[in-house]
């Protein structure tokens, strides 16, 4: 008999660890997005770790800016950035305050509030595609830059909360290069996913953007 997922909220101590410990441990956890129309719940199936000053692929590699300030702590807060002029992506801040690191939420399975997620993801053909990729995940949950800095460990009243869920056994966790990361940061095998899960996004190597002539 499969045990029901644990509904206990994750504490700040969970996130106050090295990012490479937190990232694979987030697989199988549940993210709850509270909306006026009801909750949307997402079981995390794919993540990527970004290790601040040690990681050329991180937004915080060159120091603090107005854009990445949330990454500098405290842990357990949400960092949201806008990319390609059209998409938002969501991260969870890790490690001690002042040392920026975070986990990009790349994909998940919508387990509750499917109808609410579908209203935001009209192009999804199947439920497994609702949050298959970081921009799709943020869109399905209705997350934008206004959520930057939200405390996912707040005792109550937060629009985003992380629950213990059902952690994934280590033999079901896979890792490999991060998607679309270029340069020295592209070699790190810091993408983690649940083996054979249909909601995991396909790997794509970095492809330089062509300049218009």
Secondary structure, 3 states (H helix, E strand, C coil): CCCCCEEEECCHHHHCCCHHHHHHHCCCCEEEEEECCEEEEEEEEEEEEECHHHCCCCCCCCCCCCCCHHHHCCCCEEEEEEECCCEEEEEEEECCCCCCEEEEEEEEEEEECHHHHHHHCCCCCCHHHCCECHHHHHHHHCCCHHHCCCECCCCCCCCEEEEEECCCCHHHEEEECCCCCCHHHHHCCCEEEECCCCCCCCCCCCCCCCCCC
